Amino acid sequence: MVRIAHENNLQVPVFILDEDFKIIIYRPCTDQASMNYRSTSVEVRNLINALNDEMSRKEIQQVMDLKQAGNFREN
């Protein structure tokens, strides 16, 4: 594993031997998420940030700056 990591310019795995045997394997960082997932992620993150305890649909719409109730209910 260590040799292959070196050959591919990856971070070397970490081997931990305590009560259990663990290996931490690092993957290369890629920026391959499609734009569809990114825009959804931003919207979901905004919704999560907007929620405070219990909120009504109207309160969520106001915080998210969503004007049309029909769109909010259907999507």
ROTI-846666 format. One record per residue (C-alpha): residue in one letter; residue number from 1; x, y, z. Coordinates in steps of 0.25 Angstrom, whole numbers, plus 5000, padded with zeros to 4 digits. Layout:
REM residues N
R  r    k    xx    yy    zz
R  A  NUM     X     Y     Z
...
***
This chain:
REM residues 75
R  r    k    xx    yy    zz
R  M    1  5000  5000  5000
R  V    2  5011  5010  5004
R  R    3  5019  5007  4991
R  I    4  5006  5009  4982
R  A    5  5003  5022  4990
R  H    6  5017  5027  4987
R  E    7  5016  5023  4972
R  N    8  5003  5030  4970
R  N    9  5007  5043  4978
R  L   10  4997  5040  4989
R  Q   11  4998  5042  5004
R  V   12  5003  5030  5011
R  P   13  4993  5021  5018
R  V   14  4994  5022  5034
R  F   15  4994  5009  5041
R  I   16  4990  5009  5055
R  L   17  4991  4997  5064
R  D   18  4984  4999  5078
R  E   19  4974  4989  5083
R  D   20  4969  4988  5069
R  F   21  4977  4989  5056
R  K   22  4973  5002  5047
R  I   23  4977  5007  5034
R  I   24  4974  5021  5029
R  I   25  4975  5022  5014
R  Y   26  4975  5036  5008
R  R   27  4968  5038  4994
R  P   28  4972  5049  4984
R  C   29  4964  5061  4985
R  T   30  4956  5063  4972
R  D   31  4946  5074  4968
R  Q   32  4937  5066  4960
R  A   33  4923  5068  4965
R  S   34  4913  5072  4955
R  M   35  4907  5086  4955
R  N   36  4894  5080  4958
R  Y   37  4899  5074  4971
R  R   38  4906  5087  4975
R  S   39  4893  5096  4973
R  T   40  4885  5086  4981
R  S   41  4895  5086  4992
R  V   42  4895  5101  4993
R  E   43  4880  5101  4994
R  V   44  4880  5090  5004
R  R   45  4891  5097  5012
R  N   46  4883  5110  5012
R  L   47  4871  5103  5017
R  I   48  4878  5096  5028
R  N   49  4884  5110  5032
R  A   50  4871  5116  5032
R  L   51  4863  5106  5041
R  N   52  4862  5110  5055
R  D   53  4855  5101  5064
R  E   54  4841  5099  5058
R  M   55  4836  5108  5047
R  S   56  4824  5109  5039
R  R   57  4824  5108  5024
R  K   58  4822  5123  5023
R  E   59  4833  5126  5032
R  I   60  4843  5117  5024
R  Q   61  4838  5124  5011
R  Q   62  4841  5137  5017
R  V   63  4855  5133  5022
R  M   64  4859  5126  5009
R  D   65  4853  5138  5001
R  L   66  4843  5129  4994
R  K   67  4831  5137  4988
R  Q   68  4822  5127  4983
R  A   69  4815  5117  4992
R  G   70  4812  5107  4981
R  N   71  4826  5105  4977
R  F   72  4830  5103  4991
R  R   73  4820  5092  4993
R  E   74  4823  5085  4980
R  N   75  4838  5086  4980
***
